[in-house]
């Protein structure tokens, strides 16, 4: 099992090395009540982690007590991207809030599992499952896209 996961991880790394590199991490942002939904796109690596942390911090500063990082459009995340999420999780929790993730692809799922972060983060299948879990009334996918 672990060998298969490592082989898949290596394949993902090879695939990512062939992708075009963007200098910024495009971040979609939606606020529903006191819930902030952040949707990064592309690759989350050491060149883009500060932007992600800044966006999460802005959400907290603007009154969000729950942050959802929707990874649906993320094609690859390395350990520095995961580190940024861990740092953000600690920051959000220290302020009495909650940080969750959803829509993880297979590569990100393996990263979370290999580092046991799948036991630390609340991970949801998608936004709909997250919204049902926290009982956000009146929020539909139409409002979130």
Phi and psi restraints in degrees (value plus and minus 20) as a CYANA .aco file:
   2 UNK   PHI     -84.3   -44.3
   2 UNK   PSI     -59.3   -19.3
   3 UNK   PHI     -81.9   -41.9
   3 UNK   PSI     -63.8   -23.8
   4 UNK   PHI     -81.2   -41.2
   4 UNK   PSI     -61.4   -21.4
   5 UNK   PHI     -83.7   -43.7
   5 UNK   PSI     -62.6   -22.6
   6 UNK   PHI     -86.8   -46.8
   6 UNK   PSI     -58.6   -18.6
   7 UNK   PHI     -85.2   -45.2
   7 UNK   PSI     -61.0   -21.0
   8 UNK   PHI     -84.7   -44.7
   8 UNK   PSI     -61.4   -21.4
   9 UNK   PHI     -79.1   -39.1
   9 UNK   PSI     -64.9   -24.9
  10 UNK   PHI     -82.6   -42.6
  10 UNK   PSI     -60.3   -20.3
  11 UNK   PHI     -82.8   -42.8
  11 UNK   PSI     -60.6   -20.6
  12 UNK   PHI     -82.8   -42.8
  12 UNK   PSI     -62.5   -22.5
  13 UNK   PHI     -82.0   -42.0
  13 UNK   PSI     -61.0   -21.0
  14 UNK   PHI     -84.5   -44.5
  14 UNK   PSI     -60.8   -20.8
  15 UNK   PHI     -83.7   -43.7
  15 UNK   PSI     -64.8   -24.8
  16 UNK   PHI     -83.9   -43.9
  16 UNK   PSI     -56.0   -16.0
  17 UNK   PHI     -83.6   -43.6
  17 UNK   PSI     -39.2     0.8
  18 UNK   PHI    -113.5   -73.5
  18 UNK   PSI     -26.6    13.4
  19 UNK   PHI     -99.6   -59.6
  19 UNK   PSI     127.5   167.5
  20 UNK   PHI     -85.9   -45.9
  20 UNK   PSI     125.7   165.7
  21 UNK   PHI    -121.8   -81.8
  21 UNK   PSI     111.5   151.5
  22 UNK   PHI    -124.5   -84.5
  22 UNK   PSI     128.0   168.0
  23 UNK   PHI    -103.5   -63.5
  23 UNK   PSI     -30.9     9.1
  24 UNK   PHI    -150.5  -110.5
  24 UNK   PSI     135.3   175.3
  25 UNK   PHI    -117.7   -77.7
  25 UNK   PSI      91.3   131.3
  26 UNK   PHI     -91.2   -51.2
  26 UNK   PSI     107.2   147.2
  27 UNK   PHI    -143.5  -103.5
  27 UNK   PSI      98.7   138.7
  28 UNK   PHI    -104.7   -64.7
  28 UNK   PSI     128.6   168.6
  29 UNK   PHI    -162.3  -122.3
  29 UNK   PSI     111.0   151.0
  30 UNK   PHI    -156.2  -116.2
  30 UNK   PSI     117.9   157.9
  31 UNK   PHI    -136.7   -96.7
  31 UNK   PSI     103.8   143.8
  32 UNK   PHI    -143.8  -103.8
  32 UNK   PSI      83.7   123.7
  33 UNK   PHI      41.5    81.5
  33 UNK   PSI    -141.8  -101.8
  34 UNK   PHI    -123.4   -83.4
  34 UNK   PSI       2.5    42.5
  35 UNK   PHI    -131.9   -91.9
  35 UNK   PSI     105.0   145.0
  36 UNK   PHI    -124.4   -84.4
  36 UNK   PSI     108.0   148.0
  37 UNK   PHI    -132.6   -92.6
  37 UNK   PSI     103.1   143.1
  38 UNK   PHI    -135.0   -95.0
  38 UNK   PSI     109.4   149.4
  39 UNK   PHI    -144.4  -104.4
  39 UNK   PSI      73.2   113.2
  40 UNK   PHI     -92.1   -52.1
  40 UNK   PSI     137.7   177.7
  41 UNK   PHI    -148.7  -108.7
  41 UNK   PSI     135.1   175.1
  42 UNK   PHI      63.1   103.1
  42 UNK   PSI    -159.6  -119.6
  43 UNK   PHI    -120.4   -80.4
  43 UNK   PSI     112.2   152.2
  44 UNK   PHI    -129.3   -89.3
  44 UNK   PSI      83.5   123.5
  45 UNK   PHI    -152.8  -112.8
  45 UNK   PSI    -190.2  -150.2
  46 UNK   PHI     -82.6   -42.6
  46 UNK   PSI     -39.0     1.0
  47 UNK   PHI    -102.5   -62.5
  47 UNK   PSI     -29.2    10.8
  48 UNK   PHI    -145.5  -105.5
  48 UNK   PSI     -19.5    20.5
  49 UNK   PHI     -89.8   -49.8
  49 UNK   PSI     -55.1   -15.1
  50 UNK   PHI     -82.5   -42.5
  50 UNK   PSI     -59.6   -19.6
  51 UNK   PHI     -82.0   -42.0
  51 UNK   PSI     -60.6   -20.6
  52 UNK   PHI     -84.7   -44.7
  52 UNK   PSI     -67.0   -27.0
  53 UNK   PHI     -80.9   -40.9
  53 UNK   PSI     -61.7   -21.7
  54 UNK   PHI     -81.1   -41.1
  54 UNK   PSI     -62.4   -22.4
  55 UNK   PHI     -84.4   -44.4
  55 UNK   PSI     -61.7   -21.7
  56 UNK   PHI     -84.1   -44.1
  56 UNK   PSI     -64.0   -24.0
  57 UNK   PHI     -82.3   -42.3
  57 UNK   PSI     -59.2   -19.2
  58 UNK   PHI     -81.7   -41.7
  58 UNK   PSI     -59.9   -19.9
  59 UNK   PHI     -80.0   -40.0
  59 UNK   PSI     -65.2   -25.2
  60 UNK   PHI     -83.6   -43.6
  60 UNK   PSI     -64.2   -24.2
  61 UNK   PHI     -82.3   -42.3
  61 UNK   PSI     -48.6    -8.6
  62 UNK   PHI    -112.0   -72.0
  62 UNK   PSI      -8.5    31.5
  63 UNK   PHI      82.7   122.7
  63 UNK   PSI     -19.1    20.9
  64 UNK   PHI     -92.0   -52.0
  64 UNK   PSI     113.8   153.8
  65 UNK   PHI    -127.9   -87.9
  65 UNK   PSI     -25.8    14.2
  66 UNK   PHI    -152.2  -112.2
  66 UNK   PSI     110.0   150.0
  67 UNK   PHI    -137.0   -97.0
  67 UNK   PSI     109.1   149.1
  68 UNK   PHI    -132.5   -92.5
  68 UNK   PSI     102.9   142.9
  69 UNK   PHI    -120.5   -80.5
  69 UNK   PSI      88.6   128.6
  70 UNK   PHI    -110.6   -70.6
  70 UNK   PSI      91.8   131.8
  71 UNK   PHI    -115.0   -75.0
  71 UNK   PSI      -1.3    38.7
  72 UNK   PHI     -74.3   -34.3
  72 UNK   PSI     -60.1   -20.1
  73 UNK   PHI    -118.5   -78.5
  73 UNK   PSI     -10.3    29.7
  74 UNK   PHI    -105.0   -65.0
  74 UNK   PSI     104.8   144.8
  75 UNK   PHI    -109.9   -69.9
  75 UNK   PSI     -45.3    -5.3
  76 UNK   PHI    -180.8  -140.8
  76 UNK   PSI     123.5   163.5
  77 UNK   PHI    -156.1  -116.1
  77 UNK   PSI     112.5   152.5
  78 UNK   PHI    -121.5   -81.5
  78 UNK   PSI    -194.9  -154.9
  79 UNK   PHI     -83.9   -43.9
  79 UNK   PSI     -49.2    -9.2
  80 UNK   PHI     -90.9   -50.9
  80 UNK   PSI     -53.4   -13.4
  81 UNK   PHI     -84.5   -44.5
  81 UNK   PSI     -62.4   -22.4
  82 UNK   PHI     -85.2   -45.2
  82 UNK   PSI     -59.7   -19.7
  83 UNK   PHI     -80.9   -40.9
  83 UNK   PSI     -58.2   -18.2
  84 UNK   PHI     -83.8   -43.8
  84 UNK   PSI     -59.2   -19.2
  85 UNK   PHI     -87.4   -47.4
  85 UNK   PSI     -58.7   -18.7
  86 UNK   PHI     -84.3   -44.3
  86 UNK   PSI     -64.9   -24.9
  87 UNK   PHI     -80.3   -40.3
  87 UNK   PSI     -64.9   -24.9
  88 UNK   PHI     -83.7   -43.7
  88 UNK   PSI     -59.8   -19.8
  89 UNK   PHI     -79.0   -39.0
  89 UNK   PSI     -66.0   -26.0
  90 UNK   PHI     -82.5   -42.5
  90 UNK   PSI     -61.9   -21.9
  91 UNK   PHI     -83.1   -43.1
  91 UNK   PSI     -68.1   -28.1
  92 UNK   PHI     -83.4   -43.4
  92 UNK   PSI     -64.3   -24.3
  93 UNK   PHI     -84.7   -44.7
  93 UNK   PSI     -55.8   -15.8
  94 UNK   PHI     -86.2   -46.2
  94 UNK   PSI     -40.8    -0.8
  95 UNK   PHI    -119.3   -79.3
  95 UNK   PSI      -8.2    31.8
  96 UNK   PHI      62.2   102.2
  96 UNK   PSI      -7.7    32.3
  97 UNK   PHI    -121.4   -81.4
  97 UNK   PSI    -191.9  -151.9
  98 UNK   PHI    -156.3  -116.3
  98 UNK   PSI     116.8   156.8
  99 UNK   PHI    -140.9  -100.9
  99 UNK   PSI     108.9   148.9
 100 UNK   PHI    -148.5  -108.5
 100 UNK   PSI     142.4   182.4
 101 UNK   PHI    -148.7  -108.7
 101 UNK   PSI     136.2   176.2
 102 UNK   PHI    -167.8  -127.8
 102 UNK   PSI     148.5   188.5
 103 UNK   PHI      38.1    78.1
 103 UNK   PSI      25.5    65.5
 104 UNK   PHI     -99.7   -59.7
 104 UNK   PSI     118.1   158.1
 105 UNK   PHI    -102.0   -62.0
 105 UNK   PSI     157.9   197.9
 106 UNK   PHI     -82.1   -42.1
 106 UNK   PSI     -60.9   -20.9
 107 UNK   PHI     -84.5   -44.5
 107 UNK   PSI     -64.6   -24.6
 108 UNK   PHI     -87.8   -47.8
 108 UNK   PSI     -58.8   -18.8
 109 UNK   PHI     -78.9   -38.9
 109 UNK   PSI     -64.2   -24.2
 110 UNK   PHI     -83.4   -43.4
 110 UNK   PSI     -61.4   -21.4
 111 UNK   PHI     -79.2   -39.2
 111 UNK   PSI     -66.4   -26.4
 112 UNK   PHI     -82.2   -42.2
 112 UNK   PSI     -62.4   -22.4
 113 UNK   PHI     -89.7   -49.7
 113 UNK   PSI     -62.9   -22.9
 114 UNK   PHI     -83.5   -43.5
 114 UNK   PSI     -49.1    -9.1
 115 UNK   PHI    -119.6   -79.6
 115 UNK   PSI     -17.6    22.4
 116 UNK   PHI      42.1    82.1
 116 UNK   PSI      -1.3    38.7
 117 UNK   PHI     -94.8   -54.8
 117 UNK   PSI     -33.7     6.3
 118 UNK   PHI     -87.0   -47.0
 118 UNK   PSI     -35.4     4.6
 119 UNK   PHI    -112.0   -72.0
 119 UNK   PSI     -33.0     7.0
 120 UNK   PHI    -117.4   -77.4
 120 UNK   PSI     -61.6   -21.6
 121 UNK   PHI    -111.8   -71.8
 121 UNK   PSI     128.0   168.0
 122 UNK   PHI    -102.7   -62.7
 122 UNK   PSI      95.1   135.1
 123 UNK   PHI    -134.8   -94.8
 123 UNK   PSI     104.9   144.9
 124 UNK   PHI    -130.4   -90.4
 124 UNK   PSI     131.7   171.7
 125 UNK   PHI     -79.5   -39.5
 125 UNK   PSI     -63.9   -23.9
 126 UNK   PHI    -180.3  -140.3
 126 UNK   PSI    -199.2  -159.2
 127 UNK   PHI     -81.7   -41.7
 127 UNK   PSI     -59.9   -19.9
 128 UNK   PHI     -79.0   -39.0
 128 UNK   PSI     -66.4   -26.4
 129 UNK   PHI     -82.0   -42.0
 129 UNK   PSI     -61.8   -21.8
 130 UNK   PHI     -79.9   -39.9
 130 UNK   PSI     -69.6   -29.6
 131 UNK   PHI     -83.5   -43.5
 131 UNK   PSI     -58.5   -18.5
 132 UNK   PHI     -85.4   -45.4
 132 UNK   PSI     -59.6   -19.6
 133 UNK   PHI     -84.0   -44.0
 133 UNK   PSI     -59.9   -19.9
 134 UNK   PHI    -115.7   -75.7
 134 UNK   PSI     -18.0    22.0
 135 UNK   PHI      39.9    79.9
 135 UNK   PSI      30.0    70.0
 136 UNK   PHI    -101.7   -61.7
 136 UNK   PSI      89.0   129.0
 137 UNK   PHI    -102.9   -62.9
 137 UNK   PSI     114.6   154.6
 138 UNK   PHI      65.2   105.2
 138 UNK   PSI     -22.3    17.7
 139 UNK   PHI    -108.7   -68.7
 139 UNK   PSI     106.3   146.3
 140 UNK   PHI    -141.3  -101.3
 140 UNK   PSI     145.6   185.6
 141 UNK   PHI     -80.0   -40.0
 141 UNK   PSI     -49.1    -9.1
 142 UNK   PHI     -81.3   -41.3
 142 UNK   PSI     -57.0   -17.0
 143 UNK   PHI     -95.1   -55.1
 143 UNK   PSI     -38.5     1.5
 144 UNK   PHI    -120.8   -80.8
 144 UNK   PSI     -26.0    14.0
